[in-house]
């Protein structure tokens, strides 16, 4: 495995990375939900569903060329 030459730019600006981080946050909220004991007015399974849709969006974002990150961009 070899990192991309512009991995720092990808880490800072790629939407797929941002969405993956948001998905991890949703998974963490689902994990700590029992300790919050109803402090949030959202059903517990909502975070699982939200995490699923965010993961799908991250896959799509990974496949779409993003301005300033693609080798083909000027």
C-alpha positions in Angstrom: 0.0 0.0 0.0 1.2 3.4 -0.9 -0.2 6.8 0.1 -1.3 9.2 -2.7 1.2 12.0 -3.4 -1.3 14.6 -2.3 -2.6 12.8 0.8 -2.5 15.9 3.0 -4.7 17.8 0.6 -7.1 14.9 0.3 -7.3 14.6 4.1 -8.0 18.4 4.4 -10.5 18.9 1.5 -12.1 15.6 0.4 -15.8 15.3 1.1 -15.4 11.5 1.5 -13.1 12.1 4.5 -15.5 14.6 6.1 -18.4 12.2 5.6 -16.5 9.3 7.1 -15.6 11.4 10.1 -19.3 12.4 10.5 -20.3 8.7 10.3 -17.8 7.8 13.0 -19.3 10.5 15.2 -22.8 9.0 14.6 -21.5 5.6 15.5 -19.9 7.0 18.7 -23.2 8.6 19.7 -25.1 5.3 19.2 -22.5 3.6 21.4 -22.8 6.2 24.3 -26.6 6.5 23.9 -27.3 4.3 27.0 -25.2 6.5 29.1 -27.0 9.7 28.0 -30.3 8.3 29.4 -32.7 10.2 27.1 -30.8 13.5 27.2 -31.2 13.8 23.4 -34.7 14.1 21.9 -33.8 11.8 19.1 -34.7 8.0 18.9 -31.7 5.8 19.5 -31.8 4.0 16.2 -31.8 7.3 14.3 -28.0 7.4 14.6 -27.7 4.0 13.1 -29.8 5.0 10.1 -28.0 8.3 9.8 -24.6 6.6 9.9 -25.7 4.2 7.1 -26.8 7.1 4.8 -23.6 9.0 5.6 -21.5 6.0 4.7 -23.3 5.6 1.4 -22.7 9.3 0.7 -19.0 8.9 1.6 -18.7 6.1 -1.0 -20.4 8.3 -3.6 -18.2 11.2 -2.7 -15.1 9.0 -3.0 -16.0 8.2 -6.6 -16.7 11.7 -7.7 -13.8 13.9 -8.9 -13.6 16.9 -6.6 -12.2 20.2 -7.9 -8.7 20.8 -6.7 -8.1 17.1 -5.7 -8.1 15.3 -9.0 -4.9 14.8 -11.0 -6.9 15.9 -14.1 -7.8 19.3 -12.6 -5.6 22.2 -13.7 
